[in-house]
Amino acid sequence: MVTTIDGAGRLVVPKSLREQFNLTPGCELVIEAAANGITLRRADGEPALIRKQGILVHHGTARVPVDIGEFVRAERRARSTRIARGVG
């Protein structure tokens, strides 16, 4: 992705990256020099996703309330329907 720096030295982090890394207004970031440029990371050191026993797990708070049980039930119903239709 490409972004630009304005006259005040500010840059825009694209929305897709802000959402992916849960970057919200006021979120503190660390900027560091790297061998081939700069790196930008959350100051709290908490990645949005962490790997536990080989599985990616969201670490943090949900942006919208989610009933996990209902989500799983809906996915199971949808999968059962696809299987019954021979789609998957």
C-alpha angles and dihedrals in degrees: 000000000000127000134167135232116233127220091273092054095255124138131198118236106213115251094242090058093043089054094043093053096032093241108173132177109289093021109143118233133192117221118197138176114251133187093262102027135309135320127215122200140161112277092219089062092227113132117207090234127034129183116240118180090340095309126108110237126187109241113199139031126322115248091219129029110264129190098213093192092055091045091054092046091050092049091049091050091049092048092048089052092050091049092048089053091048093243101117 
